[in-house]
Amino acid sequence: MSKNQHLSKVLIRPATSEDTLAVQAIRKKAWQARYANPESGVTKELLASSLAKLPPSSEDIDHYHAMLAKPTNKNKNLVATLDDEIIGTVCYDTLENGMGDIGVFVAEGFNGKGVGDKLLESLKNKTDNTLQVIIFAKNPSREFYKKHGFVEVGREERHYFDRDTYLPTQVLRLNR
């Protein structure tokens, strides 16, 4: 199946609370695949056992439901489906300054097929807010966001999980 044929069958719709487990699985599997950084203590084992553990914790589920329920986020958390299966998501949360904090995640096997592009374009059509993503600085997805007009803001920081374990992060922003 070509990229365009594949994309024509992908549907984008607002996420619902019924999508929580599928969204969390896609999100955490993407973290497990891309966020290992052994020099800072973030190993594949730590991701699988703690930082991106599946099934999601009740705290993960509650946080996602709260994002979905926030009026300023209405219809901005999206899922991509193919034959009624969720294959991607864009998570969106309005920050106190009005900016949209986002993350695009695509299921394994669907990366590079345009699903993330379709999700991000759909979100951009639903909001005029400035969008930002805080991304692992060594994540190859940086290029995806840059392709969509996001630029690096500020210097690389460190997100600490505990005193010795961190990920280098970078803020990318799409000013609107």
LOGU-60114 format. One record per atom (N, C-alpha, C): x, y, z; residue in three letters. Coordinates in steps of 0.1 Angstrom, whole numbers, padded with zeros to 4 digits, always signed. Each point is the difference from the previous one (the first is absolute). Layout:
! residues N
XYZAla
...
! end
This chain:
! residues 176
+0009-0012+0000Met
-0009+0012+0000Met
+0009+0012+0000Met
-0002+0010-0009Ser
+0008+0012-0001Ser
-0004+0009+0011Ser
+0009+0010+0003Lys
-0003+0010+0010Lys
-0013+0007-0002Lys
-0003+0004-0012Asn
-0012+0008-0002Asn
-0013-0009+0001Asn
+0001-0013-0004Gln
-0011-0009+0001Gln
-0003-0002+0015Gln
+0011-0002+0007His
-0001-0003+0014His
-0006+0012+0008His
+0005+0012-0003Leu
-0005+0012+0006Leu
-0015+0002-0003Leu
-0005-0003-0011Ser
-0014+0003-0004Ser
-0009-0008+0009Ser
+0005-0011+0006Lys
-0009-0009+0009Lys
+0001+0004+0014Lys
+0010+0009+0004Val
+0002+0004+0014Val
-0010+0011+0003Val
-0007-0002+0011Leu
-0010+0010+0004Leu
+0005+0007+0013Leu
-0002+0013+0001Ile
+0004+0008+0012Ile
-0013+0004+0007Ile
+0000-0003+0013Arg
-0012+0004+0008Arg
+0004+0005+0014Arg
-0008+0007+0007Pro
+0003+0004+0014Pro
+0001-0013+0008Pro
+0010+0000+0009Ala
+0001-0011+0009Ala
-0011+0000+0011Ala
-0003-0011+0005Thr
-0010-0002+0010Thr
+0006-0008+0012Thr
-0007+0000+0011Ser
+0006-0007+0012Ser
+0001-0015-0004Ser
-0009-0005-0009Glu
+0001-0014-0004Glu
+0013-0003-0007Glu
+0007+0010-0005Asp
+0013-0002-0007Asp
+0012+0000+0009Asp
-0002+0002+0013Thr
+0011+0002+0009Thr
+0010-0011+0000Thr
-0004-0013+0001Leu
+0010-0011+0000Leu
+0008-0001-0013Leu
-0006+0002-0011Ala
+0007-0001-0013Ala
+0009+0012-0002Ala
-0004+0012+0004Val
+0009+0012-0001Val
+0012-0002+0009Val
-0002-0004+0013Gln
+0011-0002+0009Gln
+0009-0011-0005Gln
-0004-0010-0006Ala
+0008-0011-0005Ala
+0009+0006-0011Ala
-0006+0007-0010Ile
+0008+0006-0011Ile
+0010+0010+0006Ile
-0004+0008+0009Arg
+0009+0010+0006Arg
+0012-0006+0007Arg
-0003-0010+0008Lys
+0011-0006+0008Lys
+0009-0009-0008Lys
-0006-0007-0010Lys
+0009-0008-0009Lys
+0009+0009-0008Lys
-0005+0012-0004Ala
+0009+0010-0007Ala
+0011+0004+0009Ala
-0003+0003+0013Trp
+0010+0004+0009Trp
+0011-0012+0002Trp
-0005-0012+0001Gln
+0009-0011+0002Gln
+0009-0002-0012Gln
-0005+0003-0012Ala
+0008-0001-0013Ala
+0010+0011-0002Ala
-0003+0012+0006Arg
+0008+0012-0004Arg
+0007+0007+0012Arg
-0004-0003+0012Tyr
+0005+0008+0011Tyr
+0012-0006+0008Tyr
+0005-0011-0004Ala
+0011-0006+0008Ala
+0012+0009-0002Ala
+0007+0003+0011Asn
+0012+0008+0000Asn
+0008-0005+0012Asn
+0007-0011-0002Pro
+0007-0006+0012Pro
+0010+0009+0007Pro
+0006+0009-0007Glu
+0010+0009+0006Glu
-0007+0009+0011Glu
-0013+0002-0001Ser
-0007+0008+0011Ser
-0008-0009+0009Ser
+0002-0013-0001Gly
-0007-0010+0008Gly
-0013-0005-0005Gly
-0005+0005-0012Val
-0013-0004-0005Val
+0003-0012-0010Val
-0002-0012+0006Thr
+0003-0012-0008Thr
-0014-0006-0006Thr
+0001-0009-0009Lys
-0012-0006-0006Lys
-0007-0007+0011Lys
+0007-0006+0010Glu
-0006-0008+0011Glu
-0007+0010+0009Glu
+0006+0011+0003Leu
-0007+0010+0009Leu
-0012+0006-0007Leu
+0000+0002-0013Leu
-0012+0005-0007Leu
-0011-0010+0001Leu
+0003-0013-0003Ala
-0010-0010+0000Ala
-0005-0003+0014Ala
+0008+0001+0011Ser
-0004-0004+0013Ser
-0006+0012+0008Ser
+0003+0013-0004Ser
-0004+0011+0008Ser
-0005+0012-0008Ser
+0009+0006-0008Leu
-0003+0013-0006Leu
-0010-0001-0011Leu
-0001-0011-0007Ala
-0010-0001-0010Ala
-0007-0014+0001Ala
-0003-0003+0012Lys
-0006-0013+0004Lys
-0014-0003-0006Lys
-0002-0012-0005Leu
-0013-0004-0004Leu
-0004-0012+0008Leu
-0013-0001+0003Pro
-0011+0009-0003Pro
+0002+0013+0008Pro
-0007+0010-0005Pro
+0001+0013+0006Pro
-0005+0000+0015Pro
+0006+0009+0008Ser
-0004+0001+0014Ser
-0014+0007+0001Ser
-0006+0000+0011Ser
-0012+0007+0002Ser
+0003+0015-0001Ser
+0012+0004+0004Glu
+0003+0014-0001Glu
+0001+0005-0014Glu
+0006-0009-0009Asp
+0000+0003-0015Asp
-0014+0002-0005Asp
-0008-0010+0004Ile
-0014+0001-0005Ile
-0008+0012+0005Ile
+0002+0003+0012Asp
-0007+0012+0006Asp
+0005+0013-0007Asp
+0013+0001-0002His
+0006+0011-0007His
-0006+0002-0014His
-0001-0011-0007Tyr
-0005+0001-0014Tyr
-0015+0004+0000Tyr
-0007-0006+0009His
-0014+0004+0001His
-0002+0014+0004His
+0009+0006+0009Ala
-0001+0014+0003Ala
+0003+0009-0012Ala
+0010-0005-0008Met
+0003+0008-0012Met
-0012+0000-0010Met
-0006-0011-0001Leu
-0012-0001-0009Leu
-0011+0009+0005Leu
-0002+0001+0013Ala
-0011+0007+0006Ala
+0002+0015+0000Ala
+0012+0005-0001Lys
+0003+0014+0001Lys
-0006+0007-0012Lys
-0009+0010+0003Pro
-0007+0007-0011Pro
+0009+0006-0011Pro
+0012+0005+0004Thr
+0009+0006-0010Thr
+0006-0010-0009Thr
-0001-0013+0004Asn
+0006-0011-0008Asn
-0010-0007-0009Asn
-0013+0005+0001Lys
-0011-0007-0007Lys
+0003-0002-0015Lys
-0001-0013-0004Asn
+0002-0005-0014Asn
+0015+0003-0005Asn
+0009+0002+0009Lys
+0014+0002-0004Lys
+0009-0012+0002Lys
-0004-0009+0009Asn
+0006-0013+0001Asn
-0006-0009-0010Asn
+0009-0005-0009Leu
-0005-0007-0012Leu
+0006-0014-0001Leu
-0008-0009-0007Val
+0006-0013-0003Val
-0002-0002-0015Val
+0010-0008-0005Ala
-0001-0005-0014Ala
-0004-0014+0000Ala
-0010-0004-0008Thr
-0004-0013+0000Thr
+0001-0006-0015Thr
+0002-0013+0000Leu
+0000-0007-0013Leu
-0008-0013+0003Leu
-0011-0001-0008Asp
-0009-0011+0003Asp
-0004-0002+0014Asp
-0003+0012+0006Asp
-0005+0001+0014Asp
+0011-0003+0011Asp
+0012-0002-0004Glu
+0011-0002+0009Glu
+0008+0013+0002Glu
+0003+0004+0012Ile
+0008+0012+0002Ile
+0014-0002-0003Ile
+0006+0008-0009Ile
+0013-0002-0005Ile
+0009+0012+0003Ile
-0006+0011+0006Gly
+0008+0011+0003Gly
-0009+0010+0008Gly
+0007+0009+0007Thr
-0007+0010+0008Thr
+0009+0013+0001Thr
-0007+0011+0002Val
+0006+0012+0004Val
-0006+0004+0013Val
+0008+0001+0010Cys
-0005+0004+0014Cys
+0002+0015+0001Cys
-0010+0007+0005Tyr
+0000+0015+0001Tyr
-0005+0004+0014Tyr
+0008+0009+0005Asp
-0004+0006+0013Asp
+0002+0015+0000Asp
-0010+0008+0003Thr
+0002+0015+0000Thr
+0007+0004+0013Thr
+0011+0007-0002Leu
+0008+0005+0012Leu
-0006+0013+0005Leu
+0004+0004+0012Glu
-0006+0012+0006Glu
+0002+0012-0009Glu
+0011+0001-0008Asn
+0003+0011-0008Asn
-0008-0001-0014Asn
-0008-0010-0001Gly
-0009-0001-0012Gly
+0007-0009-0011Gly
+0013-0003+0002Met
+0007-0008-0010Met
-0006-0014+0000Met
+0001-0007-0011Gly
-0003-0014+0000Gly
+0012-0009+0001Gly
+0001-0008+0010Asp
+0011-0010+0002Asp
-0004-0013-0006Asp
+0007-0005-0010Ile
-0004-0011-0008Ile
+0010-0011+0000Ile
-0004-0012-0005Gly
+0009-0011-0004Gly
-0007-0008-0010Gly
+0007-0003-0011Val
-0006-0009-0010Val
+0007-0014+0001Val
-0008-0010+0000Phe
+0005-0014+0002Phe
-0007-0009-0010Phe
+0007-0008-0007Val
-0005-0009-0010Val
+0004-0015+0004Val
-0009-0009-0002Ala
+0002-0014+0003Ala
+0011-0006-0009Ala
+0008-0009+0006Glu
+0010-0007-0007Glu
-0005-0006-0013Glu
+0007+0001-0011Gly
-0005-0005-0012Gly
-0006+0011-0009Gly
-0004+0011+0006Phe
-0006+0011-0007Phe
+0008+0013-0001Phe
+0012-0001+0006Asn
+0009+0012+0000Asn
+0004+0002-0015Asn
+0001+0013-0004Gly
+0005+0003-0013Gly
-0010-0002-0011Gly
-0012-0002+0003Lys
-0011-0002-0010Lys
-0009+0011-0001Lys
+0002+0011+0008Gly
-0008+0012-0001Gly
-0011+0001+0010Gly
-0001-0009+0009Val
-0010+0000+0011Val
+0003+0012+0009Val
+0012+0002+0005Gly
+0003+0011+0008Gly
-0002+0014-0007Gly
+0003+0000-0013Asp
-0002+0013-0007Asp
-0015+0003+0000Asp
-0008-0010-0003Lys
-0015+0002+0000Lys
-0005+0004+0013Lys
+0005-0006+0011Leu
-0005+0004+0013Leu
+0004+0014+0004Leu
+0013+0004-0003Leu
+0004+0014+0003Leu
-0007+0010-0008Leu
-0002-0003-0013Glu
-0007+0010-0009Glu
-0015+0001+0005Glu
-0006-0010+0004Ser
-0014+0000+0006Ser
+0000+0009+0012Ser
+0010-0002+0009Leu
+0000+0009+0012Leu
+0002+0014-0004Leu
+0010+0003-0009Lys
+0002+0014-0004Lys
-0012+0006-0005Lys
-0009-0007-0007Asn
-0012+0005-0005Asn
-0011+0003+0011Asn
+0002-0006+0012Lys
-0010+0001+0011Lys
+0004+0011+0010Lys
+0012+0006-0001Thr
+0004+0010+0009Thr
+0010+0010-0006Thr
-0001+0012+0005Asp
+0009+0011-0004Asp
+0011+0002+0011Asp
-0001-0008+0010Asn
+0010+0001+0011Asn
+0014-0003-0004Asn
+0010+0007+0006Thr
+0013-0005-0001Thr
+0002-0014+0005Thr
+0007-0008-0007Leu
+0001-0014+0004Leu
+0015-0002+0004Leu
+0002-0009+0010Gln
+0013-0003+0004Gln
+0001-0015+0004Gln
+0011-0006-0002Val
+0003-0013+0005Val
+0013+0000+0007Val
+0001-0007+0011Ile
+0012-0002+0007Ile
+0005-0014-0003Ile
+0011-0001-0007Ile
+0004-0013-0006Ile
+0013-0004+0005Ile
+0002-0013+0001Phe
+0013-0006+0003Phe
+0010+0006-0011Phe
+0011+0006+0005Ala
+0008+0007-0010Ala
+0007-0009-0010Ala
+0000-0013+0002Lys
+0007-0009-0010Lys
-0011-0008-0007Lys
-0012+0004+0001Asn
-0011-0007-0007Asn
+0000+0003-0014Asn
+0000-0010-0009Pro
-0001+0003-0015Pro
-0013+0008-0004Pro
-0010+0000+0009Ser
-0013+0007-0003Ser
+0002+0015-0001Ser
+0011+0005+0005Arg
+0003+0014-0001Arg
-0001+0005-0014Arg
+0005-0008-0010Glu
-0001+0003-0014Glu
-0014+0001-0005Glu
-0009-0009+0005Phe
-0014+0001-0003Phe
-0006+0013+0004Phe
+0002+0005+0012Tyr
-0005+0012+0005Tyr
+0006+0012-0008Tyr
+0013+0000-0003Lys
+0006+0011-0007Lys
-0006+0000-0015Lys
-0003-0011-0005Lys
-0006+0000-0014Lys
-0013+0007+0000Lys
-0007+0000+0012His
-0013+0007+0001His
+0001+0014+0005His
+0012+0006+0000Gly
+0002+0014+0004Gly
+0004+0002+0014Gly
+0002-0010+0008Phe
+0004+0002+0014Phe
+0015+0004+0000Phe
+0003+0009+0010Val
+0014+0004+0001Val
+0004-0002+0015Val
+0013-0002+0002Glu
+0006-0002+0013Glu
-0001+0014+0008Glu
-0004-0001+0012Val
-0002+0011+0009Val
+0009-0002+0012Val
+0009+0009+0003Gly
+0008-0001+0012Gly
+0011-0011-0002Gly
+0006-0003+0011Arg
+0011-0009+0000Arg
-0005-0014+0004Arg
+0008-0010-0003Glu
-0004-0014+0005Glu
+0000+0000+0015Glu
-0010-0006+0006Glu
-0001-0002+0014Glu
+0001-0014+0004Glu
-0002-0003+0013Arg
+0000-0014+0005Arg
-0013-0002+0008Arg
-0007-0010-0004His
-0012-0004+0007His
+0004-0012+0009His
+0000+0003+0014Tyr
+0004-0010+0009Tyr
-0012-0009+0005Tyr
+0002-0013+0000Phe
-0010-0009+0005Phe
+0003-0003+0015Phe
+0013+0000+0003Asp
+0005+0000+0014Asp
+0013+0007+0000Asp
+0007-0001+0011Arg
+0012+0008+0002Arg
+0011-0003-0011Arg
+0000-0013-0004Asp
+0011-0004-0010Asp
-0005-0004-0014Asp
-0013+0000-0002Thr
-0005-0005-0013Thr
-0008+0012-0006Thr
+0004+0003-0013Tyr
-0006+0011-0007Tyr
+0001-0002-0015Tyr
-0008+0008-0007Leu
+0001+0000-0014Leu
+0003+0014-0005Leu
+0009+0002-0009Pro
+0002+0013-0006Pro
-0012+0004-0008Pro
-0005+0012+0002Thr
-0013+0003-0008Thr
+0002+0014-0007Thr
-0008+0002-0010Gln
+0000+0012-0007Gln
-0014+0004-0003Gln
-0003+0013+0001Val
-0013+0005-0003Val
+0000+0004-0015Val
-0010-0004-0007Leu
-0002+0004-0014Leu
-0013+0007+0000Leu
-0001+0011-0007Arg
-0012+0008+0000Arg
-0004+0004-0014Arg
-0014+0000-0003Leu
-0005+0004-0012Leu
-0008+0013+0003Leu
+0005+0011-0003Asn
-0007+0013+0003Asn
-0010+0002-0011Asn
-0012+0005+0004Arg
-0011+0002-0009Arg
-0005+0014+0000Arg
! end
